[in-house]
């Protein structure tokens, strides 16, 4: 920032001296920013003021629509090669508002601006602050202070005025620690992200007459848009950068729009609204995009709109690859930006977006998050990810990352991703601003941008950074743990190295059965939600002195709880509050009880034929039950069979595996077709799978071999030696390529840069424990004495 710009910012912010005491510090910016904007607009309009007023006198009697009137008046603002994008039809200015009626005059002055400029002051809630200033007898003083600041275009260019306004925004944001992160990204992060996005195009941006577009879907106060324009201006002052943005927060939107107006940008390109549910620039694509979307914010309020676009438009819309979980919409913003990339045939585009750690790894194979990562990597859009230090943002201290994406990768970057670990590239701030305790210096930023620009691998290199300050409170260890050195590193991976296939591993179901009295007794009660309450009711009311429930088929009392309904309902309310009224009605229905008893009596009849001994081969169960039912002259429906089997059988790892089907094909044990033995010798057996033993294995992708070859090699090495009866479930296939195993992608950043720290020697730990124990005993002796 130039000395002149810095002085002007300081002079403008000096208005705060008048506000101190009557307004909170966090409110200063809400007053200073719109007043500074007002003064700049007034100075810019000065040259064309007379022409606009003359034109206004002619056209106001024509009773024209506002849009037509505005076009005619905008033409009158042309005093040189450029036509302004705003005007004011009032004959007043800040020096003519007077003192006695200053509030009314100022409000009238503001209403005389053209629609876009007037809207900015409305979203600032400027009228509210004007009223507060007037009530505090400060309005006239502030106006007199503002009107003395020289912001004429001859004295301050649009570029320098933009720097002044940015400095005022920064002071405002840093004075509002509690909300700063909602609308302002720290400058060091903005500078780094902007450099990463633009540096690959430095040569192109220095060409004469260059025109490029920049876009931020979460524009906030316009920090990224301003940084992008500043970066290009430093390279090529003659280049033209056209800014576009959309912002949800009205106040941030007003600040951003004001900033763009001051810089001479087309302010109609800045939109208000939710980018995800109402993209107001849906037809546009851009050269450069920068964004710092909110971390971990859910999108439930707009879920129906987003899901509809995903379902109905697919890849023709923004969210075709997939949808993340509703609790975090970060990846939706990334998909939105990818959709906005200028077509590679037209020169392509680049993206820089700041995300937390969740988008790197959240969601397993087949999930929305994984499918989005899959799309990005398989389309070869991801260039690099940079891990930032913690405590870099005003409203959070969590780990954050800069993702750099492009659809015009350089030849050496194609098919590859660079991971840069910059978590230690920072220094402590003298004074924290909210959660921001660290900041990156120009050297820190240069270290990252140089590594990225050179597309190089950097082995862990120790940095010249001071060690973390240790607390001296409490007892200090005689042998403190050695802290890991602060390092910088970078690695390069092929895209497929982040991918894997999740194969499903099954093992055979092994069951035993036994028609014991204890197991058959459980059939007296329903197996679902009514089980516990039925057991209680049976114990309380089945054997009363005057009424006894018997298992005789003609027992008239069995299951009759009508005379105890009040007591049972009280008990349910206390102990089974989750039961629904329909379930309670089923409890009082005698047929619920008699049906269960009938099943139990059938099972007891089977017991007389089968016996009560334990059997560890479930494969003969169906035949045994059929023969027993025929011998006992009973019929079993599907419900009876299911209930009885559930009661008398259990899983037993020592039992014989349960056969599902016998095949005539050749055995293939890797895929669950085993060679039969004994009576099944010469046949191929398929076993039932035990869902409790089901497991999943992630097999790394290997484009050099077939999918089956990779899966089978992994299975034979990592699974089969440990569980010989396991197999791969070949029915679990990926939806897209129809190969066995569900494809997933994750980027385990921390795993790749993990630095092993050996634990302290046991002797040192024992010595510390002995010292602490001795100290405790000494204190206890002092208490007792």
C-alpha positions in Angstrom: 0.0 0.0 0.0 1.4 3.4 -1.0 2.1 6.1 1.6 -0.7 8.3 0.2 -3.3 5.4 0.4 -2.2 4.6 3.9 -2.5 8.3 5.0 -6.0 8.6 3.4 -7.1 5.4 5.2 -5.9 6.8 8.5 -7.5 10.2 7.8 -10.8 8.5 7.0 -10.7 6.2 10.1 -10.0 9.2 12.3 -13.8 9.7 12.2 -13.8 7.1 14.9 -12.5 9.7 17.3 -15.9 11.4 17.0 -17.8 8.2 17.5 -15.9 6.9 20.6 -18.2 6.7 23.6 -21.4 6.9 21.7 -20.8 3.8 19.5 -19.2 0.4 20.0 -15.9 -0.2 18.3 -17.5 -2.9 16.2 -19.9 -0.2 14.8 -17.2 2.2 13.6 -16.8 0.6 10.2 -20.6 0.6 9.6 -20.5 4.4 9.7 -17.1 5.2 8.3 -17.3 2.9 5.2 -20.6 4.4 3.8 -19.5 7.9 4.5 -16.1 7.3 2.8 -18.0 5.8 -0.2 -20.4 8.8 -0.2 -17.5 11.2 -0.3 -15.7 9.3 -3.1 -18.9 9.2 -5.2 -19.5 12.9 -4.7 -15.9 13.7 -5.8 -16.2 11.4 -8.9 -19.5 13.0 -9.9 -18.3 16.6 -9.5 -17.1 16.9 -13.1 -20.4 15.7 -14.6 -22.8 17.2 -12.0 -23.9 20.2 -14.1 -24.6 18.0 -17.2 -26.6 15.5 -15.2 -28.7 18.2 -13.5 -29.4 19.8 -16.9 -30.4 16.5 -18.4 -32.5 15.7 -15.4 -34.4 19.0 -15.7 -35.3 18.0 -19.3 -36.3 14.4 -18.8 -38.1 14.4 -15.4 -41.2 16.0 -16.9 -41.4 13.2 -19.5 -42.7 10.7 -16.9 -40.4 8.0 -18.1 -39.9 4.5 -16.4 -36.9 4.5 -14.0 -34.9 2.2 -16.3 -35.2 4.6 -19.3 -34.5 7.6 -17.1 -31.4 6.0 -15.7 -30.0 5.2 -19.2 -30.5 8.8 -20.3 -28.9 10.3 -17.2 -25.9 7.8 -17.3 -25.1 9.1 -20.8 -24.9 12.6 -19.3 -22.1 11.5 -16.9 -19.6 11.1 -19.8 -17.0 13.8 -19.5 -14.1 12.0 -21.1 -13.6 8.5 -22.7 -15.5 6.8 -19.9 -19.2 6.9 -18.9 -19.9 6.4 -15.2 -22.2 3.7 -13.9 -23.9 6.0 -11.3 -25.2 9.5 -10.9 -26.9 11.8 -8.4 -29.8 14.2 -9.3 -29.6 16.3 -6.1 -28.4 19.9 -6.1 -26.9 19.4 -2.7 -23.5 18.0 -1.7 -21.9 17.3 1.7 -21.0 21.0 2.0 -24.5 22.2 1.4 -26.5 20.0 3.8 -26.7 22.7 6.5 -26.9 22.0 10.3 -30.5 22.4 11.4 -32.1 20.0 8.9 -29.0 17.9 8.2 -30.7 14.5 8.8 -33.5 15.1 6.3 -31.2 16.8 3.8 -28.7 13.9 3.9 -31.4 11.3 3.5 -32.8 13.2 0.5 -29.3 13.5 -1.0 -28.9 9.7 -0.7 -32.2 9.0 -2.3 -31.1 11.0 -5.4 -28.5 8.5 -6.3 -29.1 6.0 -9.2 -30.6 2.7 -8.2 -27.4 0.6 -7.8 -25.6 3.2 -5.7 -28.7 3.9 -3.6 -29.1 0.1 -3.0 -25.6 0.0 -1.4 -26.5 2.5 1.3 -29.8 0.7 1.9 -28.0 -2.6 2.6 -25.5 -0.7 4.9 -28.6 0.2 7.0 -27.1 3.7 6.6 -30.4 5.4 7.5 -30.4 3.8 10.9 -26.9 5.0 11.7 -27.7 8.5 10.4 -30.6 8.6 12.9 -28.3 7.4 15.7 -25.7 10.0 14.8 -28.3 12.7 14.7 -29.7 11.7 18.1 -26.1 11.9 19.5 -25.6 15.4 18.0 -22.7 13.9 15.9 -24.1 13.9 12.4 -23.1 17.4 11.5 -19.6 16.9 12.9 -19.1 13.7 11.0 -20.3 15.2 7.8 -18.0 18.2 8.2 -15.1 15.9 8.9 -15.8 13.7 5.8 -16.2 16.6 3.4 -12.6 17.7 4.1 -11.1 14.5 2.9 -9.7 14.9 -0.7 -10.9 11.9 -2.7 -11.0 13.5 -6.1 -10.0 11.2 -9.0 -7.3 13.7 -9.9 -5.7 13.2 -6.5 -6.6 9.5 -5.9 -6.9 7.0 -8.7 -9.5 4.2 -8.7 -6.7 1.8 -7.9 -5.4 3.8 -4.9 -9.0 4.4 -3.8 -9.6 0.7 -3.8 -6.5 0.2 -1.6 -7.9 2.9 0.8 -11.3 1.2 1.0 -9.6 -2.3 1.5 -7.7 -0.9 4.4 -10.9 0.5 5.9 -12.6 -2.9 5.5 -9.6 -4.6 7.2 -9.8 -2.2 10.2 -13.5 -2.7 10.4 -13.2 -6.5 10.3 -10.4 -6.6 12.8 -12.4 -4.4 15.1 -15.3 -6.9 14.9 -13.5 -10.0 16.1 -16.7 -11.9 16.9 -18.0 -11.7 13.3 -14.9 -10.9 11.3 -14.6 -14.4 9.8 -18.1 -14.2 8.4 -17.2 -11.5 5.8 -13.5 -11.0 5.7 -10.6 -13.4 4.9 -7.2 -12.5 6.4 -4.9 -10.7 4.0 -2.1 -13.2 4.3 -4.4 -16.1 3.2 -5.8 -14.0 0.4 -2.4 -13.1 -0.8 -1.2 -16.8 -0.8 -4.3 -18.1 -2.5 -4.3 -15.4 -5.1 -0.6 -16.0 -5.9 -1.2 -19.8 -6.3 -4.1 -19.2 -8.7 -2.5 -16.5 -10.8 1.2 -17.4 -10.9 0.9 -20.1 -13.6 -0.5 -17.4 -15.9 2.0 -14.6 -15.1 3.4 -14.6 -18.6 -0.1 -14.3 -20.3 -1.2 -11.6 -17.9 1.7 -9.3 -18.8 0.6 -9.1 -22.5 -0.9 -5.7 -23.6 -4.7 -5.4 -23.8 -5.3 -8.4 -21.7 -8.9 -8.9 -20.4 -9.7 -11.5 -17.8 -12.6 -12.3 -15.5 -12.5 -13.2 -11.8 -15.3 -14.6 -9.7 -16.1 -15.3 -6.0 -19.4 -17.1 -5.2 -18.9 -16.2 -1.5 -17.7 -12.7 -2.1 -17.9 -11.4 1.5 -16.6 -7.9 1.4 -14.7 -8.5 -1.9 -11.3 -9.3 -0.5 -10.5 -12.0 -3.0 -11.8 -10.0 -5.9 -9.7 -7.0 -4.8 -6.6 -9.2 -4.3 -7.0 -10.7 -7.8 -7.3 -7.3 -9.4 -4.3 -6.0 -7.3 -2.2 -9.0 -8.4 -2.8 -8.4 -12.1 -2.4 -4.6 -11.7 1.1 -5.2 -10.2 2.0 -7.4 -13.2 0.3 -5.2 -15.9 -1.3 -1.9 -15.0 -2.9 -1.8 -18.5 -4.6 -5.2 -18.0 -8.4 -5.2 -17.4 -9.8 -7.6 -14.8 -13.6 -7.8 -14.7 -15.0 -8.8 -11.3 -18.1 -10.9 -10.6 -19.4 -12.1 -7.3 -22.4 -13.2 -5.2 -22.9 -12.8 -1.4 -25.5 -13.9 1.0 -25.0 -11.4 3.8 -26.6 -8.0 2.9 -24.0 -5.9 4.8 -21.1 -7.7 3.3 -22.7 -7.5 -0.1 -23.0 -3.7 0.3 -19.3 -3.4 1.2 -18.3 -5.5 -1.7 -20.5 -3.6 -4.1 -19.1 -0.3 -2.8 -15.6 -1.5 -3.2 -16.2 -2.5 -6.8 -18.0 0.8 -7.5 -15.0 2.7 -6.2 -12.6 0.6 -8.4 -14.7 1.4 -11.5 -16.1 -2.1 -11.9 -19.5 -2.9 -13.3 -21.4 -3.2 -10.0 -24.3 -5.1 -11.6 -21.9 -8.1 -11.7 -22.1 -8.3 -7.9 -25.3 -10.2 -6.8 -27.1 -10.7 -3.5 -28.4 -14.1 -2.6 -27.6 -17.8 -1.9 -25.2 -19.0 -4.5 -26.1 -22.7 -4.1 -29.9 -22.3 -4.3 -30.1 -19.2 -6.6 -27.1 -18.8 -8.9 -27.6 -15.4 -10.4 -24.7 -15.8 -12.8 -25.8 -19.2 -14.0 -24.9 -18.5 -17.7 -21.3 -17.2 -17.0 -18.0 -18.9 -16.9 -14.8 -17.4 -15.7 -11.0 -17.3 -16.0 -10.2 -17.2 -12.3 -12.2 -18.1 -9.2 -11.4 -17.6 -5.6 -13.5 -18.5 -2.6 -13.5 -19.0 1.1 -16.9 -20.7 1.8 -18.1 -21.1 5.3 -16.6 -24.2 7.1 -19.0 -27.0 8.2 -22.2 -25.1 7.6 -25.2 -27.3 6.8 -27.4 -26.8 3.7 -30.6 -28.2 5.1 -32.6 -25.0 4.4 -31.9 -25.4 0.7 -31.8 -29.2 0.5 -34.8 -29.5 -1.7 -33.5 -27.1 -4.3 -30.0 -28.7 -4.4 -31.3 -32.3 -4.5 -33.7 -31.4 -7.3 -30.9 -29.9 -9.4 -28.8 -33.0 -8.8 -31.6 -35.4 -9.7 -33.2 -33.6 -12.6 -30.1 -32.1 -14.3 -27.3 -34.5 -13.4 -24.1 -33.5 -15.0 -25.9 -30.9 -17.0 -26.2 -29.0 -13.7 -23.7 -28.2 -11.0 -24.1 -31.1 -8.7 -24.0 -34.1 -11.0 -21.0 -36.0 -9.4 -22.8 -36.3 -6.0 -24.0 -34.6 -2.9 -22.1 -34.4 0.4 -23.9 -34.9 3.7 -26.3 -32.1 4.7 -24.1 -31.1 7.7 -21.3 -29.7 5.5 -21.9 -27.9 2.2 -18.2 -27.0 1.4 -18.0 -29.5 -1.5 -21.1 -28.0 -3.0 -19.3 -24.7 -3.4 -16.4 -26.5 -5.0 -18.7 -28.2 -7.5 -20.3 -24.9 -8.2 -16.9 -23.4 -9.1 -15.9 -26.3 -11.3 -19.1 -25.8 -13.2 -18.1 -22.1 -13.7 -14.6 -23.0 -15.2 -14.2 -21.4 -18.7 -14.1 -24.2 -21.3 -10.6 -25.5 -21.9 -11.1 -24.9 -25.6 -11.6 -21.2 -24.8 -8.5 -20.9 -22.6 -9.7 -22.8 -19.5 -9.8 -21.5 -15.9 -8.3 -21.8 -12.5 -9.8 -22.2 -9.0 -8.4 -21.4 -5.5 -10.7 -22.4 -2.6 -10.1 -22.7 1.1 -11.6 -25.7 2.8 -11.3 -27.4 6.2 -10.1 -31.0 6.5 -13.5 -32.7 6.1 -13.6 -32.6 2.2 -10.3 -34.5 2.1 -11.5 -37.7 3.6 -15.1 -37.6 4.9 -17.3 -40.3 3.5 -16.4 -43.9 2.5 -16.5 -45.5 -1.0 -19.7 -44.7 -2.8 -20.6 -41.7 -0.6 -21.4 -38.3 -2.0 -18.1 -36.9 -0.8 -16.1 -39.7 -2.2 -17.8 -39.5 -5.6 -17.1 -35.8 -5.8 -13.4 -36.4 -5.1 -13.5 -39.2 -7.6 -14.9 -36.9 -10.3 -12.3 -34.2 -9.5 -9.3 -36.6 -9.7 -10.5 -38.7 -12.6 -11.2 -35.5 -14.6 -7.6 -34.4 -13.6 -8.8 -31.1 -12.3 -6.8 -31.0 -9.0 -3.4 -29.4 -9.2 -2.4 -29.0 -5.5 -3.5 -28.9 -1.9 -1.7 -26.7 0.6 -2.0 -27.3 4.3 -2.2 -24.0 6.2 -1.1 -23.4 9.8 -3.9 -23.5 12.4 -5.2 -20.4 14.1 -5.2 -18.4 10.8 -8.8 -17.2 10.7 -10.8 -14.8 12.8 -13.5 -17.2 13.8 -11.9 -20.7 13.9 -8.6 -22.3 14.8 -9.1 -25.5 12.9 -6.8 -27.0 10.2 -7.5 -25.5 6.8 -6.3 -26.2 3.2 -6.1 -24.3 -0.1 -7.2 -26.4 -3.0 -5.9 -25.3 -6.4 -7.8 -26.7 -9.5 -7.5 -26.1 -13.2 -8.8 -27.5 -16.5 -5.6 -26.4 -18.3 -2.9 -28.2 -16.4 0.7 -27.8 -17.7 2.1 -31.0 -19.2 4.3 -31.9 -16.2 1.2 -31.7 -13.9 -1.1 -33.9 -15.9 -2.3 -36.9 -14.0 -0.6 -35.7 -10.8 -1.4 -33.8 -7.6 1.1 -31.9 -5.4 0.6 -31.9 -1.7 2.4 -29.0 0.2 2.7 -29.1 4.0 2.9 -25.5 5.1 1.5 -26.0 8.6 4.7 -24.5 10.2 5.0 -21.5 7.9 3.8 -18.8 10.2 4.7 -16.6 13.1 2.8 -15.6 16.2 0.9 -12.3 16.1 1.7 -9.7 18.7 -2.0 -9.4 19.4 -4.6 -12.1 18.6 -7.7 -11.1 16.5 -10.4 -13.4 17.6 -9.1 -16.9 16.8 -6.4 -15.6 14.6 -3.1 -16.0 16.5 -0.8 -16.8 13.6 0.1 -15.0 10.4 2.2 -15.8 7.3 5.0 -13.5 6.3 5.9 -12.7 2.7 8.8 -15.2 3.0 6.4 -17.9 4.2 4.1 -17.2 1.2 7.1 -17.2 -1.1 8.3 -20.6 0.2 4.9 -22.1 -0.8 4.5 -20.4 -4.1 8.1 -21.2 -5.2 7.5 -24.9 -4.3 4.2 -24.9 -6.2 5.6 -23.0 -9.2 8.6 -25.4 -9.5 6.3 -28.4 -9.1 8.9 -29.9 -6.9 9.2 -32.6 -4.2 10.7 -31.3 -1.0 11.9 -33.7 1.7 11.1 -32.6 5.2 13.3 -29.5 5.7 13.7 -27.9 9.1 12.6 -24.3 9.3 14.2 -21.5 11.2 11.2 -21.0 13.3 11.1 -20.3 17.1 9.9 -23.2 19.3 6.5 -23.0 20.9 6.5 -21.1 24.2 6.0 -23.6 27.0 3.8 -22.9 30.0 5.8 -22.6 33.2 2.8 -23.2 35.4 2.6 -26.3 37.6 5.3 -28.9 38.2 7.8 -29.1 35.3 9.1 -32.6 34.2 12.7 -33.3 34.8 12.9 -35.0 31.4 10.5 -33.1 29.2 9.4 -34.7 25.9 11.4 -33.5 22.9 9.3 -31.5 20.5 9.3 -32.4 16.8 11.2 -30.0 14.6 9.2 -27.6 12.6 9.5 -28.6 8.9 8.3 -27.8 5.4 7.7 -30.6 2.9 6.0 -31.3 -0.4 5.1 -34.5 -2.2 3.7 -35.4 -5.7 1.3 -38.2 -6.3 -0.4 -39.7 -9.3 -4.2 -39.2 -9.2 -5.0 -42.9 -8.9 -2.9 -43.2 -5.8 -5.7 -41.6 -3.8 -8.2 -44.2 -5.0 -9.2 -47.6 -3.8 -11.8 -50.3 -4.2 -13.8 -51.4 -1.2 -14.4 -55.1 -1.6 -16.9 -57.0 0.6 -15.5 -60.0 2.4 -18.0 -62.7 3.5 -17.6 -65.7 5.8 -20.0 -68.7 6.1 -22.8 -68.7 8.6 -22.4 -71.4 11.2 -25.4 -72.3 13.4 -26.5 -74.8 16.0 -30.0 -75.6 17.1 -31.6 -77.2 20.2 -35.3 -77.7 21.0 -34.7 -77.1 24.8 -37.4 -76.1 27.2 -35.7 -72.8 27.9 -35.6 -71.8 24.2 -39.1 -72.9 23.5 -40.4 -70.9 26.4 -39.3 -67.7 24.7 -41.9 -68.3 21.9 -44.6 -67.4 24.4 -43.8 -63.7 23.8 -43.5 -61.7 20.6 -39.9 -61.1 19.6 -40.2 -57.4 18.8 -41.0 -54.3 20.8 -43.7 -56.1 22.9 -41.3 -58.8 24.1 -40.3 -57.2 27.4 -43.7 -55.8 28.4 -45.3 -59.2 27.6 -42.8 -61.0 29.8 -43.6 -58.5 32.6 -47.4 -58.9 32.1 -47.2 -62.7 32.0 -45.2 -62.7 35.3 -47.7 -60.3 37.0 -51.1 -61.6 35.8 -50.8 -65.2 34.4 -51.0 -66.9 37.8 -53.4 -64.9 40.0 -55.3 -66.9 42.6 -58.7 -66.4 40.9 -57.5 -66.5 37.3 -54.8 -68.8 35.9 -53.6 -68.8 32.3 -53.1 -72.4 31.1 -51.5 -73.7 27.9 -54.6 -75.8 27.2 -56.0 -74.9 23.7 -59.5 -74.1 25.2 -58.2 -71.8 28.1 -60.6 -68.8 28.2 -58.4 -66.6 30.3 -55.1 -66.8 28.4 -54.1 -63.4 27.3 -57.1 -61.5 28.8 -55.7 -58.3 30.4 -58.8 -56.2 30.1 -59.4 -56.1 33.9 -55.8 -54.8 34.4 -55.6 -52.2 31.7 -55.3 -49.2 33.9 -52.4 -50.7 36.0 -50.6 -51.9 32.8 -50.9 -48.5 31.1 -49.4 -46.8 34.2 -46.5 -49.2 34.1 -46.0 -48.7 30.4 -46.0 -44.9 30.8 -43.2 -45.2 33.4 -41.1 -48.0 32.0 -42.0 -48.3 28.3 -42.7 -44.7 27.2 -41.5 -45.4 23.6 -44.4 -47.8 22.9 -46.9 -46.5 20.5 -50.7 -46.7 21.0 -51.0 -49.3 18.3 -48.5 -51.6 20.0 -50.3 -51.1 23.3 -53.6 -52.1 21.7 -51.8 -55.2 20.3 -50.7 -56.1 23.9 -54.4 -56.1 25.1 -55.5 -58.1 22.1 -55.9 -61.7 23.1 -55.0 -63.0 19.7 -51.5 -61.6 20.1 -51.0 -63.9 23.1 -52.9 -66.9 21.8 -51.1 -66.8 18.4 -47.7 -66.8 20.2 -48.8 -69.7 22.5 -50.0 -71.7 19.5 -46.6 -71.4 17.9 -44.9 -72.4 21.2 -47.2 -75.5 21.4 -46.3 -76.5 17.8 -42.6 -76.2 18.7 -43.2 -78.4 21.8 -44.9 -81.0 19.5 -41.8 -80.9 17.3 -39.6 -81.4 20.4 -41.3 -84.7 21.1 -40.1 -86.0 17.8 -36.7 -84.2 17.4 -35.6 -84.3 21.1 -33.8 -81.7 23.1 -30.2 -82.5 22.2 -27.9 -79.8 20.7 -27.2 -80.3 16.9 -24.3 -78.4 15.3 -25.3 -79.0 11.7 -28.1 -76.7 10.6 -28.1 -78.2 7.1 -30.3 -81.0 8.2 -32.7 -78.8 10.1 -35.4 -78.3 7.4 -35.7 -82.0 6.8 -35.8 -82.8 10.5 -38.6 -80.3 11.1 -40.6 -81.4 8.1 -40.5 -85.1 9.3 -41.3 -84.1 12.9 -44.3 -82.0 11.8 -45.6 -84.8 9.7 -45.2 -87.3 12.5 -46.8 -84.9 15.1 -49.6 -84.2 12.6 -49.2 -80.4 12.7 -48.9 -77.8 10.0 -46.4 -74.9 10.1 -46.9 -71.7 8.2 -44.1 -69.3 7.2 -44.6 -67.2 10.4 -44.3 -70.3 12.6 -41.2 -71.6 10.9 -39.5 -68.2 11.2 -40.3 -67.7 14.9 -39.3 -71.3 15.8 -36.0 -71.2 14.0 -35.2 -67.8 15.6 -35.9 -69.3 19.0 -34.0 -72.6 18.8 -31.0 -71.6 16.7 -27.9 -69.5 17.4 -24.6 -68.7 15.8 -21.8 -71.0 16.8 -18.3 -70.7 15.3 -17.7 -74.5 16.0 -20.8 -75.6 14.0 -20.9 -76.8 10.4 -21.2 -74.0 7.8 -24.7 -73.6 6.5 -25.1 -74.4 2.8 -27.0 -71.9 0.6 -26.9 -73.7 -2.7 -25.2 -76.5 -4.5 -23.8 -75.6 -8.0 -22.6 -77.7 -10.9 -19.9 -75.3 -11.9 -16.2 -75.5 -11.0 -15.1 -74.4 -7.6 -13.8 -70.8 -7.2 -13.2 -70.3 -3.5 -12.1 -66.6 -4.0 -15.6 -65.9 -4.9 -17.4 -68.2 -2.5 -17.7 -71.4 -4.5 -16.0 -74.2 -2.5 -15.3 -77.8 -3.3 -17.7 -80.1 -1.4 -16.6 -82.8 1.0 -18.1 -86.0 2.4 -21.6 -86.5 1.0 -21.1 -83.4 -1.2 -17.8 -84.5 -2.7 -17.5 -83.6 -6.3 -20.0 -80.8 -6.0 -19.5 -77.1 -5.6 -20.9 -75.5 -2.5 -22.1 -71.9 -1.9 -22.5 -71.1 1.8 -24.8 -68.6 3.5 -23.0 -65.5 4.6 -22.9 -64.4 8.2 -23.7 -60.7 8.2 -22.0 -60.3 11.6 -18.7 -61.5 10.2 -18.9 -59.3 7.1 -15.9 -57.1 6.6 -14.6 -54.7 4.0 -11.1 -54.3 2.6 -9.8 -51.2 0.7 -7.7 -52.3 -2.3 -5.4 -49.7 -3.8 -6.2 -48.9 -7.5 -3.7 -50.1 -10.0 -4.4 -49.0 -13.6 -1.7 -51.3 -14.9 -3.6 -54.5 -14.1 -7.2 -55.7 -14.4 -9.5 -55.1 -11.5 -10.0 -58.8 -10.7 -6.3 -59.4 -10.8 -5.6 -56.6 -8.3 -8.5 -57.7 -6.0 -7.6 -61.4 -6.1 -3.9 -60.7 -5.4 -4.8 -58.6 -2.4 -7.2 -61.2 -1.1 -4.8 -64.1 -1.4 -2.1 -62.1 0.4 -4.0 -60.2 3.1 -7.2 -62.2 3.8 -7.1 -65.8 2.8 -4.1 -66.8 5.0 -5.9 -65.5 8.1 -9.5 -66.7 7.3 -9.4 -69.5 4.8 -13.2 -69.9 4.6 -13.7 -66.2 3.5 -14.6 -65.1 0.0 -15.1 -61.9 -2.1 -18.8 -61.0 -2.7 -18.8 -60.6 -6.5 -22.3 -59.0 -6.4 -21.0 -55.8 -4.8 -20.0 -53.8 -7.9 -19.2 -50.2 -8.7 -22.2 -48.3 -10.3 -20.0 -46.6 -12.9 -17.6 -49.3 -14.2 -19.5 -52.4 -13.1 -16.3 -54.0 -11.8 -16.2 -55.8 -8.4 -15.7 -53.4 -5.5 -17.0 -49.9 -4.9 -14.5 -47.2 -6.0 -13.6 -44.6 -3.4 -11.2 -41.7 -3.2 -9.7 -39.9 -0.2 -6.7 -37.7 0.4 -5.1 -38.6 3.7 -3.0 -35.5 3.9 -1.7 -35.9 7.5 -0.8 -39.6 6.9 1.6 -38.6 4.1 3.4 -36.1 6.2 3.3 -37.9 9.6 6.6 -37.5 11.5 7.3 -40.4 13.9 8.3 -39.4 17.4 9.7 -42.2 19.6 8.1 -42.4 23.1 10.1 -41.3 26.1 12.3 -43.9 27.8 10.4 -45.9 30.4 13.1 -45.1 33.0 12.5 -41.4 32.5 8.7 -41.8 32.9 9.3 -43.9 36.1 11.6 -41.2 37.5 8.9 -38.6 36.9 6.2 -40.7 38.5 8.4 -41.4 41.5 9.1 -37.7 41.9 5.4 -36.9 41.7 4.5 -39.7 44.2 7.1 -38.4 46.7 5.8 -34.9 46.4 2.2 -36.1 47.0 3.3 -38.1 50.1 5.1 -35.0 51.5 2.0 -32.9 51.0 -0.2 -35.6 52.7 2.2 -35.7 55.7 2.0 -31.9 56.1 -1.8 -32.2 56.1 -1.8 -34.9 58.8 0.7 -33.1 60.9 
